[in-house]
Structure formats: structure tokens, C-alpha cells
């Protein structure tokens, strides 16, 4: 059996409300992660996430057309089509999976998709550093 | 070598990440309990229908009244007025009436049945982390900490974010806690008994469409009923004509509905919620520099944003299945499998045991305040408490459950999509063996599995307060067995 990595702690990246109710997260690297990951790397991840969420909530022509079409069809169009927001959420999920695989898992960290926490926080799970115990 | 170690660690991670719920060990246990959907253990006071697809407030009586009024008025109109008007004037009248009626009904049902934008409650980890941050900021002064607020500057305006004690989160701006539904709702407008639901970010546009189309419908019906009466009174008397028409209902509703539509049109164009307007949050009376930071500046953009903006998905995954992680954990390491083959069943019994034991310790700890000791087991004793002490933490449990069940259900309910609780849960089993130090059970206030350095001498009277409350609650639950 493979030994399970134990959780040392969890860190929560809170929302950044300075630009209103838009979904943005704070880019500041928490002190608990300083030892594990490069500041630039982390900020890059959070910034990309913020951009993706901004794209989802953007009031562009696409969302406008989608909204009007939905209204005219009494919102039945969403039975066959995904909303723009949902499409971007899928992109975000893929991005997080990718980041976990490439960057965070090798450092003993795990990012949880914010949608699973109600878009309140980015939960970063820190696993025990087994390199010391071996 | 370092490389080898990190690789094996990565292997560990990958085994956890990719093969989450598909190990053969777990399936036998899974088959025993039927999968429950998340709406069944939703903490708010909402009612769910159609297996979680429909979500309404608890009191729905007035909603049925609304339906009856609309159906009755339209029914009378189509039965008594339309035949006459179709013949005398044009058959388009009933057609337009029909379209309007369907639109009204559609938007009403959409408003009533959808999730208004409920914010899910914080997980125990999050809540503990927030508590810790607040206590650090406050410096643990006094017995009861002051009401928790955070200030943030949005577009030049200082906005206060309040801490919700029920949901254990800092409410985002414009969110509010609905006391009737017991939920925090994003961009909370108001709780509308007529639609039997809160009106918030996700259903405001449907609500607006509903009242707008209802205004048109009532004006339409009112106008044509008057026409009908006038035309008929040429033939028979005025009073005779009057008794055949649903005039009275229309007359009163016209003014109230049209008035309401006008009010909401104003709110939309200034990008305010009813809540904000009533409180006068952005009124210039409050101060010269007081303005609405959320407004886009012009009416057209505000309207577009409210009505045609992107529709965010529901944050509460109503129809998802509850991931019952702890009982399904992967086989524990270091030979801690003392329960043998029937681990799953025993784990259930063990949970109950743990619950009783942990609550006992919690009560002891509450009565005899001890500073936390720096035991080597401190960390594991801490982490084990997690799922169990979350029972006394008052994480919502279904009211009818017995303690053993509720402990189990709380464990089920922890919204743990990640597998991270697996290793935690196997620490669970350490309790009967190693005597956990009572202070180790204290972490109602401190987070699970936190590094020892943080809890050094960290005993907060504020957390004892909630601890007391929670332990009493736990005791009450136990005594209900």
C-alpha cells in the first residue's frame, strides 16, 4: 500500500473585494507557503485565475446577446446550451488541475477549485514534508 | 536522494488525486449506504422538490395565493371577456393575452424555483482559520470579542463587510443574511413572500420580468374588461355588464404592481438593491461624498448589467452527492488496522464512541480551563478531533438524528471534495489507544491539524464561550439517545 501523505495544514486565500463584487482573489502569498513555493509562481497562478473569473463575469457583447436570446426563449435555451459562465468555470477547473499536476503537487501542495468552496476562498492544502522523515 | 523522495511524494499525491473514489476497498462500504444528495442535508430553511431541482422558502402559502389570483383572473378574462372581444373587435386580443399570461407564469415559476444566489456555509476548516485570524487581530481582549467587521475600499467608497455568525463567513459586499431562509444571499434584494423565495443575484432578472409582465398583463386585462363593459352597456345595462367581469381584482393590482415595477425600474437603473435603498446606504443624505460604488455611471449599462449580464451558476451544489469521506478512507498505515475486515461497520460504531468520548472531554475541558500542552501527540490528537468536534461545533445536522447518526452525517456532510480528510480520518482511530489530552480536544476554536507552534499557550476565552455552547449542544444531542 502506498503511504498516504498527511495534511499538515490548510491555508485559505480570501477574496479581494476592492474592485467590487467581482470574483477576485488576493494575490499576496501567505506566510505558510513561503517555504514551499516561489512568490512569483503563486501570484501568476492567482492572477490567471482572477483573469478567468473576470472573463466569466464580463459584460461583453457575447453575454448581452446570450441574455437577450435567453429572455426571448423564456430561458429554455439553457436546457440545450451552457451559459458562458459555466464554460469558463470548466476552463478554470482544467487550469487548476493542470497547475496542481505541474507545479503544486511536486511541492506537496494542493489547490482546491474555489467553486467547491462557494467561490469564497482558494483552499491550499499543505501536505507533510516527508522528505525529512525518510 | 532528494529527487527520489520528491518523486515518491509526487507519486503519493498522484495516487490521492487521481484515484480518489475508485479503490476496491471503498466500494463494499459504499454499497451499504445509499448515496444522498446534498440538498437533503442543506443547512438553510429551504424546501426542495423534484430531487433538489426546485428550491423555495419554507413558507409558501402566499405563493399559492399569487398563483391562484393570477390563474383566476386570467381564467375569468379568457372565459367571459375574450369570446365577446374576439368577435366584436379582433381575435388577436386573446392571443396577446395568452402570450402575456404564459410569460408571467414562466417568469414567476422561474423566480420561485431557482436558487437566488445562496452562499454555502463555511467548512469547519475555513471557519477555524477565520476565527484564528480574527483572534490574532483582536489580541483576544475581553470576554466577548466585538462584532466582527472588515473594511474594504471599493471604487473610492469604504464598505464594511460584516461577519455572519450563522454561516461563519465574511459576507461579500451587497450580500445579506435572510432570516426567513437562514441563508446568506448574494446581492440580496428582499425576501418576497409572493413568490415564496428570496430575490437575489441569480433570480432578480426573473423577478423583474415577472412584475413587469404582470403589470402589462393587468393593464391589458383591465383595459379590455373596461372596453367589454362599455361595449356591453350599449346593449344591456351597465351593472349587468359589470357583474360578468373580473374588474375589482384588476383595479387594485394594477396600481400596486405598476408601482412596484416602477420602483424596481428605478433600482435597476441606479444599480441598487431594495435592501440598500431602504437603508439609504448610498443616499446623499448620509454624506456629501456618499455615492453608489457599484453603479456603472449610466442608466443603460446599469440595466444591461442587471438584466442581460452573465448568469452565475448556483454555488450550492444541490444535486451533487455527499462525499462521505471519513468512513471510506483508504486503509490506514502503520498497522493501525485494529478493526480487521469489518472495518467499515466498526468505523461506524467507533464514530459513535468517539463522539461520546470527545464530547466528554470537551465538557471537561470547558469546566477546567487548561493551557494546551506541547505533547508530541498534540498534533495527531488535534487532527483526530476534527470531524467529531465539528458535531458540537453546531454544523447543521438534521433535527431528527440521534448522536451516532448525526456524527456520521456530519462527517458525511463536510464538503470534502478533496481526499485530504483521508489521512485525517485514520488519525481518528488513534483516540481509543492513545489517551488524548483534554486540551487537545479544545480545537473548536483552533484549526485541525495545525502545527504545534501555533497553539502554544493559546487559550482563548472567546473560543471557550462557543465551546461551552457547542458542548452543551453536544450533550443535549447525546442525551436524546
Interface residues (C-beta under 8 A of the other chain):
Chain A: X1 X2 X3 X4 X5 X6 X7 X8 X9 X10 X11 X12 X14 X15 X17 X18 X19 X20 X21 X56 X57 X58 X59 X63 X64 X66 X67 X68 X70 X71 X74 X75 X83 X84 X85 X86 X89 X100 X101 X105 X106 X108 X110 X112 X113 X115 X116 X117 X118 X119 X120 X121 X123 X125 X127 X130 X131 X134
Chain B: X2 X5 X6 X8 X9 X10 X11 X12 X13 X14 X15 X16 X17 X103 X106 X107 X110 X119 X120 X122 X123 X125 X126 X129 X130 X152 X153 X154 X155 X159 X161 X169 X170 X172 X173 X174 X186 X187 X205 X206 X209 X293 X294 X301 X304 X305 X307 X308 X309 X310 X311 X312 X313 X315 X316 X330 X331 X332 X333 X383 X415 X417 X418 X420 X422 X423 X424 X426 X447 X449 X450 X451
